[in-house]
Amino acid sequence: MPQQHIGFIGASGLMGHGIAKNLLAKGFRLTLTVHHNRERVADLLANGAQEARAPDALGDCDVVILCVTGTPQVEECLLGENGLLPAAKAGMVIIDTSTSEPESTQRLGAQCAARNVVLVDAPLARSAPEAEAGKLNTMVGATPEVFARIEPIFKAYCENIFHVGGPSAGHTIKLLNNFVAQAICTASAEAFAVGAKAGVDLRELVRVISAGGVNSGLFQAMAKTLDGDFSGLTFELDNARKDVRYYGHLAETMVVPAPVGQAVHQSLSIASALGHGAKYVPALVTAQEQLSGARIAPAV
């Protein structure tokens, strides 16, 4: 398996760099596309990765991994100018690690199959530090036969690998996961604002929650903002907003009411409109301070 030739699109990103680094460390032959941000991939190229000018230059690879933002970027990589799919050799497996819309995944999968190419959805959980350490989680949508073929690749950069079903199941599970995650984050920020306005000691709230069933790693990441630390969750707020929007579209497609999902999306949208979209998700606390006049985090 390490002799397989892997193409990579998105190695300059926070998650992509760590994945590519670990693939190289495990002995895989790696070719990656390089765009404007060459500094982020300089170490990969120095350690043996080859460079491709565009996605279509990866057409001879056995497997190509996409690590981009979401559905528009995946569609552009596959079908846009210099896209991968028209150049892909028969038998190629394309692994989409983005958080994308299941409907698009199904449609792209059919287009890939028509060219004897397999599209696998394998979105990620955890964040950039775990990517660098090779300890990501992934949820894979693929047939059992395809999953068995590519599982060794996942083992190069993941600690936990979940085969959650057939094609598009990975992206569906990921949207459900991220909706629950952002519901926790938005609820925590809102509770901090209400508590601060009510005059209670927010550290006492954290102490109570930490000792009970409401506690979670995400809540603890949000609680770090009380000490001025907004890096407990290294996930961009605008990406979270995008993921919950995809979740809402999925719920609408399934004809399932999603009032909580809509409220979470609005909270993220308001924070983005206030100028925090490029910050990490804990900036929801700053947005709540602006909206309510509460003092939650220490003054800078």
C-alpha positions as a Markdown table, in Angstrom:
| # | Residue | x | y | z |
|---|---|---|---|---|
| 1 | Met | 0.0 | 0.0 | 0.0 |
| 2 | Pro | 2.7 | 2.6 | 0.7 |
| 3 | Gln | 3.8 | 2.3 | -2.9 |
| 4 | Gln | 0.5 | 3.7 | -4.1 |
| 5 | His | 0.8 | 7.2 | -5.7 |
| 6 | Ile | -1.4 | 9.6 | -3.8 |
| 7 | Gly | -2.4 | 13.0 | -5.1 |
| 8 | Phe | -3.3 | 15.8 | -2.7 |
| 9 | Ile | -5.3 | 19.0 | -3.1 |
| 10 | Gly | -5.4 | 21.4 | -0.2 |
| 11 | Ala | -2.1 | 20.6 | 1.6 |
| 12 | Ser | -1.6 | 24.3 | 2.5 |
| 13 | Gly | -4.7 | 24.3 | 4.7 |
| 14 | Leu | -4.7 | 23.9 | 8.5 |
| 15 | Met | -5.9 | 20.3 | 8.2 |
| 16 | Gly | -4.4 | 19.4 | 4.9 |
| 17 | His | -0.8 | 20.1 | 5.9 |
| 18 | Gly | -0.9 | 17.7 | 8.8 |
| 19 | Ile | -2.5 | 14.9 | 6.7 |
| 20 | Ala | 0.0 | 15.3 | 3.9 |
| 21 | Lys | 2.9 | 15.4 | 6.4 |
| 22 | Asn | 1.8 | 12.1 | 8.0 |
| 23 | Leu | 1.3 | 10.4 | 4.6 |
| 24 | Leu | 4.9 | 11.3 | 3.7 |
| 25 | Ala | 6.1 | 10.0 | 7.1 |
| 26 | Lys | 4.3 | 6.7 | 6.5 |
| 27 | Gly | 6.1 | 6.2 | 3.2 |
| 28 | Phe | 3.4 | 7.1 | 0.7 |
| 29 | Arg | 4.5 | 8.6 | -2.6 |
| 30 | Leu | 2.8 | 12.1 | -2.6 |
| 31 | Thr | 2.1 | 14.7 | -5.3 |
| 32 | Leu | 0.3 | 17.9 | -4.3 |
| 33 | Thr | -1.0 | 20.9 | -6.0 |
| 34 | Val | 0.6 | 24.1 | -5.0 |
| 35 | His | -1.1 | 27.5 | -5.3 |
| 36 | His | -0.4 | 30.9 | -3.8 |
| 37 | Asn | 0.6 | 29.8 | -0.3 |
| 38 | Arg | 3.9 | 28.0 | -1.0 |
| 39 | Glu | 5.3 | 28.6 | 2.5 |
| 40 | Arg | 2.8 | 26.2 | 4.0 |
| 41 | Val | 4.0 | 23.3 | 1.8 |
| 42 | Ala | 7.7 | 24.1 | 1.6 |
| 43 | Asp | 8.5 | 21.4 | 4.2 |
| 44 | Leu | 6.4 | 18.8 | 2.4 |
| 45 | Leu | 8.3 | 19.5 | -0.9 |
| 46 | Ala | 11.6 | 19.4 | 1.0 |
| 47 | Asn | 10.7 | 16.0 | 2.4 |
| 48 | Gly | 9.9 | 14.4 | -0.9 |
| 49 | Ala | 6.5 | 15.5 | -2.1 |
| 50 | Gln | 6.2 | 16.3 | -5.8 |
| 51 | Glu | 4.5 | 19.3 | -7.2 |
| 52 | Ala | 1.5 | 19.4 | -9.6 |
| 53 | Arg | 0.5 | 22.5 | -11.5 |
| 54 | Ala | -3.3 | 21.8 | -11.2 |
| 55 | Pro | -5.8 | 19.1 | -10.3 |
| 56 | Asp | -5.8 | 17.6 | -13.8 |
| 57 | Ala | -2.0 | 16.9 | -13.4 |
| 58 | Leu | -2.9 | 14.3 | -10.8 |
| 59 | Gly | -4.8 | 12.2 | -13.3 |
| 60 | Asp | -2.3 | 9.3 | -13.1 |
| 61 | Cys | -2.5 | 8.9 | -9.3 |
| 62 | Asp | -4.0 | 5.9 | -7.7 |
| 63 | Val | -5.8 | 7.9 | -5.0 |
| 64 | Val | -6.4 | 11.6 | -4.8 |
| 65 | Ile | -7.3 | 13.3 | -1.5 |
| 66 | Leu | -9.3 | 16.5 | -1.5 |
| 67 | Cys | -9.0 | 18.7 | 1.7 |
| 68 | Val | -10.9 | 21.8 | 0.8 |
| 69 | Thr | -13.6 | 23.9 | 2.4 |
| 70 | Gly | -16.9 | 22.6 | 1.1 |
| 71 | Thr | -19.1 | 21.7 | -1.8 |
| 72 | Pro | -18.3 | 24.6 | -4.2 |
| 73 | Gln | -14.6 | 23.9 | -3.9 |
| 74 | Val | -15.0 | 20.2 | -4.3 |
| 75 | Glu | -17.0 | 20.7 | -7.5 |
| 76 | Glu | -14.4 | 23.1 | -8.8 |
| 77 | Cys | -11.6 | 20.7 | -8.1 |
| 78 | Leu | -13.4 | 17.9 | -10.0 |
| 79 | Leu | -15.3 | 19.6 | -12.7 |
| 80 | Gly | -13.9 | 23.1 | -13.1 |
| 81 | Glu | -11.1 | 24.5 | -15.4 |
| 82 | Asn | -8.2 | 22.0 | -15.2 |
| 83 | Gly | -10.5 | 19.8 | -13.1 |
| 84 | Leu | -9.4 | 16.3 | -12.0 |
| 85 | Leu | -12.3 | 14.1 | -13.2 |
| 86 | Pro | -11.8 | 14.4 | -17.0 |
| 87 | Ala | -8.1 | 13.5 | -16.5 |
| 88 | Ala | -8.6 | 10.8 | -13.9 |
| 89 | Lys | -7.5 | 7.3 | -14.9 |
| 90 | Ala | -9.8 | 4.4 | -14.6 |
| 91 | Gly | -9.8 | 2.8 | -11.2 |
| 92 | Met | -8.8 | 6.0 | -9.3 |
| 93 | Val | -10.3 | 6.6 | -5.8 |
| 94 | Ile | -11.0 | 10.2 | -4.9 |
| 95 | Ile | -11.3 | 10.8 | -1.1 |
| 96 | Asp | -13.2 | 13.9 | -0.2 |
| 97 | Thr | -12.3 | 15.0 | 3.3 |
| 98 | Ser | -14.2 | 18.2 | 3.2 |
| 99 | Thr | -17.5 | 18.9 | 4.9 |
| 100 | Ser | -19.9 | 18.9 | 1.9 |
| 101 | Glu | -23.5 | 18.5 | 1.1 |
| 102 | Pro | -24.6 | 14.8 | 0.7 |
| 103 | Glu | -26.7 | 15.7 | -2.4 |
| 104 | Ser | -23.7 | 17.0 | -4.2 |
| 105 | Thr | -21.6 | 14.0 | -3.1 |
| 106 | Gln | -24.2 | 11.6 | -4.6 |
| 107 | Arg | -24.3 | 13.5 | -7.8 |
| 108 | Leu | -20.6 | 13.8 | -8.1 |
| 109 | Gly | -20.3 | 10.1 | -7.2 |
| 110 | Ala | -22.5 | 9.2 | -10.2 |
| 111 | Gln | -20.4 | 11.3 | -12.5 |
| 112 | Cys | -17.2 | 9.6 | -11.2 |
| 113 | Ala | -18.7 | 6.2 | -11.6 |
| 114 | Ala | -19.5 | 6.9 | -15.2 |
| 115 | Arg | -15.7 | 7.3 | -15.7 |
| 116 | Asn | -14.9 | 4.2 | -13.7 |
| 117 | Val | -13.7 | 6.4 | -10.8 |
| 118 | Val | -14.8 | 6.0 | -7.2 |
| 119 | Leu | -15.7 | 9.0 | -5.0 |
| 120 | Val | -15.4 | 8.4 | -1.2 |
| 121 | Asp | -16.6 | 10.9 | 1.4 |
| 122 | Ala | -14.4 | 10.8 | 4.4 |
| 123 | Pro | -14.8 | 14.1 | 6.4 |
| 124 | Leu | -12.8 | 14.8 | 9.4 |
| 125 | Ala | -13.3 | 15.6 | 13.1 |
| 126 | Arg | -10.9 | 17.2 | 15.6 |
| 127 | Ser | -8.6 | 20.1 | 14.6 |
| 128 | Ala | -5.3 | 21.1 | 13.2 |
| 129 | Pro | -3.1 | 20.0 | 16.1 |
| 130 | Glu | -4.5 | 16.5 | 15.8 |
| 131 | Ala | -3.9 | 16.6 | 12.1 |
| 132 | Glu | -0.2 | 17.4 | 12.6 |
| 133 | Ala | -0.1 | 14.5 | 15.2 |
| 134 | Gly | -1.8 | 12.1 | 12.9 |
| 135 | Lys | -4.7 | 11.7 | 15.3 |
| 136 | Leu | -7.7 | 12.9 | 13.4 |
| 137 | Asn | -11.1 | 11.1 | 13.4 |
| 138 | Thr | -12.7 | 10.3 | 10.0 |
| 139 | Met | -16.2 | 9.1 | 9.1 |
| 140 | Val | -16.1 | 7.2 | 5.8 |
| 141 | Gly | -18.9 | 6.7 | 3.3 |
| 142 | Ala | -17.9 | 3.9 | 1.0 |
| 143 | Thr | -18.8 | 0.3 | 0.0 |
| 144 | Pro | -17.1 | -2.3 | 2.2 |
| 145 | Glu | -14.8 | -3.3 | -0.7 |
| 146 | Val | -13.6 | 0.2 | -1.3 |
| 147 | Phe | -13.2 | 0.9 | 2.4 |
| 148 | Ala | -11.0 | -2.2 | 2.8 |
| 149 | Arg | -8.8 | -1.0 | -0.1 |
| 150 | Ile | -8.2 | 2.5 | 1.3 |
| 151 | Glu | -8.3 | 1.9 | 5.1 |
| 152 | Pro | -4.4 | 1.8 | 5.3 |
| 153 | Ile | -4.4 | 5.4 | 3.9 |
| 154 | Phe | -6.7 | 6.6 | 6.7 |
| 155 | Lys | -4.5 | 4.9 | 9.3 |
| 156 | Ala | -1.6 | 7.2 | 8.2 |
| 157 | Tyr | -3.4 | 10.3 | 9.6 |
| 158 | Cys | -6.3 | 9.1 | 11.8 |
| 159 | Glu | -6.6 | 7.7 | 15.3 |
| 160 | Asn | -10.2 | 6.7 | 14.9 |
| 161 | Ile | -11.7 | 5.5 | 11.6 |
| 162 | Phe | -15.4 | 5.0 | 11.4 |
| 163 | His | -16.9 | 3.2 | 8.4 |
| 164 | Val | -20.4 | 4.7 | 8.8 |
| 165 | Gly | -22.1 | 3.4 | 5.7 |
| 166 | Gly | -22.2 | 3.7 | 1.9 |
| 167 | Pro | -21.4 | 6.7 | -0.3 |
| 168 | Ser | -22.6 | 10.0 | 1.2 |
| 169 | Ala | -23.1 | 8.6 | 4.7 |
| 170 | Gly | -19.9 | 10.1 | 5.8 |
| 171 | His | -21.0 | 13.6 | 4.9 |
| 172 | Thr | -24.4 | 13.1 | 6.4 |
| 173 | Ile | -22.9 | 12.0 | 9.7 |
| 174 | Lys | -20.5 | 14.9 | 9.7 |
| 175 | Leu | -23.3 | 17.4 | 9.3 |
| 176 | Leu | -25.2 | 15.9 | 12.2 |
| 177 | Asn | -22.0 | 15.9 | 14.3 |
| 178 | Asn | -21.2 | 19.5 | 13.5 |
| 179 | Phe | -24.8 | 20.7 | 14.2 |
| 180 | Val | -24.6 | 19.2 | 17.7 |
| 181 | Ala | -21.2 | 20.7 | 18.2 |
| 182 | Gln | -22.2 | 24.2 | 17.2 |
| 183 | Ala | -25.4 | 23.9 | 19.3 |
| 184 | Ile | -23.1 | 23.4 | 22.3 |
| 185 | Cys | -20.9 | 26.3 | 21.4 |
| 186 | Thr | -23.6 | 28.8 | 20.7 |
| 187 | Ala | -25.6 | 27.8 | 23.8 |
| 188 | Ser | -22.5 | 28.2 | 25.9 |
| 189 | Ala | -21.8 | 31.7 | 24.7 |
| 190 | Glu | -25.4 | 32.7 | 25.2 |
| 191 | Ala | -25.4 | 31.3 | 28.7 |
| 192 | Phe | -22.3 | 33.2 | 29.6 |
| 193 | Ala | -23.9 | 36.4 | 28.4 |
| 194 | Val | -27.1 | 35.9 | 30.4 |
| 195 | Gly | -25.2 | 34.8 | 33.4 |
| 196 | Ala | -22.9 | 37.8 | 33.3 |
| 197 | Lys | -25.9 | 40.2 | 33.0 |
| 198 | Ala | -27.5 | 38.4 | 35.9 |
| 199 | Gly | -24.5 | 39.1 | 38.0 |
| 200 | Val | -23.4 | 35.5 | 38.8 |
| 201 | Asp | -19.9 | 34.3 | 38.8 |
| 202 | Leu | -19.4 | 32.5 | 35.5 |
| 203 | Arg | -16.6 | 30.4 | 37.0 |
| 204 | Glu | -19.2 | 28.9 | 39.3 |
| 205 | Leu | -21.3 | 28.0 | 36.3 |
| 206 | Val | -18.2 | 26.3 | 34.8 |
| 207 | Arg | -17.5 | 24.5 | 38.0 |
| 208 | Val | -21.1 | 23.1 | 38.2 |
| 209 | Ile | -21.2 | 22.1 | 34.5 |
| 210 | Ser | -17.8 | 20.5 | 34.7 |
| 211 | Ala | -19.0 | 18.1 | 37.4 |
| 212 | Gly | -22.1 | 16.9 | 35.6 |
| 213 | Gly | -23.6 | 15.4 | 32.5 |
| 214 | Val | -23.7 | 18.7 | 30.6 |
| 215 | Asn | -19.9 | 18.8 | 30.5 |
| 216 | Ser | -18.0 | 18.3 | 27.2 |
| 217 | Gly | -14.7 | 19.1 | 25.6 |
| 218 | Leu | -16.5 | 21.8 | 23.5 |
| 219 | Phe | -18.0 | 23.4 | 26.6 |
| 220 | Gln | -14.5 | 23.5 | 28.2 |
| 221 | Ala | -13.1 | 25.1 | 25.0 |
| 222 | Met | -15.7 | 27.8 | 25.3 |
| 223 | Ala | -15.0 | 28.2 | 29.1 |
| 224 | Lys | -11.4 | 29.1 | 28.3 |
| 225 | Thr | -12.7 | 32.4 | 27.0 |
| 226 | Leu | -13.3 | 33.4 | 30.6 |
| 227 | Asp | -9.5 | 33.5 | 30.9 |
| 228 | Gly | -9.1 | 35.3 | 27.6 |
| 229 | Asp | -8.1 | 32.2 | 25.6 |
| 230 | Phe | -10.1 | 32.0 | 22.4 |
| 231 | Ser | -8.0 | 29.2 | 20.9 |
| 232 | Gly | -9.6 | 26.2 | 22.6 |
| 233 | Leu | -11.4 | 25.3 | 19.4 |
| 234 | Thr | -9.3 | 26.0 | 16.3 |
| 235 | Phe | -12.2 | 26.0 | 13.8 |
| 236 | Glu | -13.1 | 29.1 | 11.8 |
| 237 | Leu | -16.5 | 30.5 | 12.6 |
| 238 | Asp | -17.4 | 31.0 | 9.0 |
| 239 | Asn | -16.7 | 27.3 | 8.3 |
| 240 | Ala | -19.0 | 26.4 | 11.3 |
| 241 | Arg | -21.7 | 28.7 | 9.8 |
| 242 | Lys | -21.3 | 26.9 | 6.4 |
| 243 | Asp | -21.6 | 23.5 | 8.0 |
| 244 | Val | -24.8 | 24.3 | 9.9 |
| 245 | Arg | -26.3 | 25.8 | 6.8 |
| 246 | Tyr | -25.6 | 22.5 | 5.0 |
| 247 | Tyr | -27.2 | 20.7 | 7.9 |
| 248 | Gly | -30.3 | 22.9 | 7.5 |
| 249 | His | -30.5 | 22.1 | 3.8 |
| 250 | Leu | -30.2 | 18.4 | 4.7 |
| 251 | Ala | -33.0 | 18.6 | 7.2 |
| 252 | Glu | -35.2 | 20.5 | 4.7 |
| 253 | Thr | -34.5 | 17.9 | 2.1 |
| 254 | Met | -35.6 | 15.2 | 4.5 |
| 255 | Val | -38.7 | 17.3 | 5.4 |
| 256 | Val | -37.7 | 17.4 | 9.1 |
| 257 | Pro | -38.4 | 20.6 | 11.1 |
| 258 | Ala | -35.1 | 22.0 | 12.3 |
| 259 | Pro | -35.8 | 25.0 | 14.6 |
| 260 | Val | -32.7 | 24.5 | 16.7 |
| 261 | Gly | -30.5 | 24.2 | 13.6 |
| 262 | Gln | -32.0 | 27.5 | 12.3 |
| 263 | Ala | -31.3 | 29.2 | 15.6 |
| 264 | Val | -27.7 | 28.0 | 15.7 |
| 265 | His | -27.2 | 29.1 | 12.2 |
| 266 | Gln | -28.6 | 32.6 | 13.0 |
| 267 | Ser | -26.3 | 32.9 | 16.0 |
| 268 | Leu | -23.3 | 32.1 | 13.8 |
| 269 | Ser | -24.5 | 34.4 | 11.1 |
| 270 | Ile | -24.9 | 37.3 | 13.5 |
| 271 | Ala | -21.4 | 36.7 | 14.8 |
| 272 | Ser | -20.1 | 36.7 | 11.3 |
| 273 | Ala | -22.0 | 39.9 | 10.4 |
| 274 | Leu | -20.3 | 41.5 | 13.4 |
| 275 | Gly | -16.9 | 40.8 | 11.9 |
| 276 | His | -15.9 | 37.5 | 13.6 |
| 277 | Gly | -16.2 | 35.1 | 10.7 |
| 278 | Ala | -12.5 | 34.6 | 10.1 |
| 279 | Lys | -11.9 | 34.0 | 13.9 |
| 280 | Tyr | -12.3 | 30.8 | 15.7 |
| 281 | Val | -15.7 | 29.6 | 17.0 |
| 282 | Pro | -15.1 | 30.8 | 20.6 |
| 283 | Ala | -15.4 | 34.4 | 19.2 |
| 284 | Leu | -19.1 | 33.7 | 19.7 |
| 285 | Val | -18.4 | 35.0 | 23.2 |
| 286 | Thr | -17.2 | 38.3 | 21.8 |
| 287 | Ala | -20.3 | 38.6 | 19.6 |
| 288 | Gln | -22.5 | 38.0 | 22.7 |
| 289 | Glu | -20.6 | 40.8 | 24.5 |
| 290 | Gln | -21.3 | 43.2 | 21.6 |
| 291 | Leu | -25.0 | 42.2 | 21.5 |
| 292 | Ser | -25.7 | 42.2 | 25.2 |
| 293 | Gly | -23.2 | 44.6 | 26.7 |
| 294 | Ala | -22.1 | 41.9 | 29.1 |
| 295 | Arg | -18.5 | 41.5 | 30.1 |
| 296 | Ile | -17.5 | 37.9 | 29.8 |
| 297 | Ala | -13.8 | 37.7 | 28.8 |
| 298 | Pro | -11.1 | 39.8 | 30.3 |
| 299 | Ala | -10.7 | 43.2 | 28.7 |
| 300 | Val | -7.7 | 43.3 | 26.4 |
